[in-house]
């Protein structure tokens, strides 16, 4: 099995760089059976996920990853679970928000797609 930490880091770097600059560019990472749960609201399918991400109520965003953990998620397939925590700067706010996000990545040819994506802001 390839180095899952390297795969996870490469994915996370690409995901947040794309999210911060062009959210529509994330659509190819999802499939019609993919699911995003954003702040407790589930969304399924590429079109719905793309619509959700593009419709978020901010124009500028910057993710700063604090922690990144990865584990294999199946003994039979080279899939992985990626857990991320970090800070989120929205629009021109100087007060970062804490967030956590979990991805399940499934192999697809020589790459991976997002099967599950769970995002939460962490208050308190």
N, C-alpha and C positions, 0 to 999 in steps of 0.2 A: 504494500500500500504506500502511496506517495506520502510525503510529510504533510500531515493534516494541518499542522500549525502554519506551514508556509502557504498552503492552499487557502486557509482561513484568512490569513493576513492579506494575501493578494485579493481575495474576494472583498473583504471589508474596505480596503483602500480604494478599490474600484467603485464599490457601492456608494460610499459616502462622498467621494469626489464627484461622482455622477449626480447623486441626489442634490448636492450643494450647487451644482452648475446647470443641470438640465434634467429635471425629474422625469420628463418623458423618455429619456434615454435609459431608464430602468426597465421599461416594458419587456425587452428581450430576455431579461433574467427570469421571467415568470412564464407559466404555462396555464392552459385553461383550467387545470385542476389544482393550481396553486391557491393558497389561502393567505391573506393578510388579515391580522387582527390588530387594529390600530386603536389604542385607548379603549379596548373592550368591544369595539365594533368590528365584526367579521365581514370580510369582503372576499369573494372568490372569482377567479378568472382574470386573464390578462387585461381585458378591457375595463373591468370594474376596478381592478387594482390601479391601473394607470389613471383612471378618472379620479380615484380617491387621492392618490399622491399629487396629481396636478392641481387638485382642488383645495389643498391645504391652505389655510388663511394667512400665509406670509409670503413675501416676495424674495427675501434674502434669508439664507440659512447657512450655518457652518457647524459641522459635527467635529468634535474633538474626542477621539477615542481614548478612554482611560484604561480599560481592561479588555482583553480578548482571550477567550478560552474556546477550545475546540475538542470534540471527542468524536470517534466513529459512532454512527447511529445504527449500524446493522452489521451482523457478522457475515452476511452474504453479499452485500453491495457496498461499494466504496463511498457511501453517503456519510455526511457528517452534520453534527449539531454545532453551531457557532453562537456563543453568548458574548454580547458586547455591552459594556457600560461606558458612559461618557457624558460630555457636556454639549449642550445645544445652544448656539447663539442665534436668536431669531430677529430678523430685520435689524434695527439699529440699537437693540437693547444691549446694555452693558452687563446685565445680570443673566448669567448662563443658567439653563435648566438642566437638571440631571435626567438622563434617560437610560433605559435598558432595552435591548433588542435581541431577539433570539431568531436564528435562521436554521432551517433544515435544508441542506444542500444535497441534491441528488445528481449523480453523474449523468451526463448527456453527451455521448461521444467523447471528445477530448476536453470537455468543459463541464460545468455544473449549472443547474437551474435551481431557483428557490421554490421549494415545495411548500414550506411553512415559513411565515414571517410574523413575529409577535413584537409589537412596539408599545412601550409604556413610558410616560413621564413619571419620574419619581419625586414625590413631594415630601417635605417634612424635615 
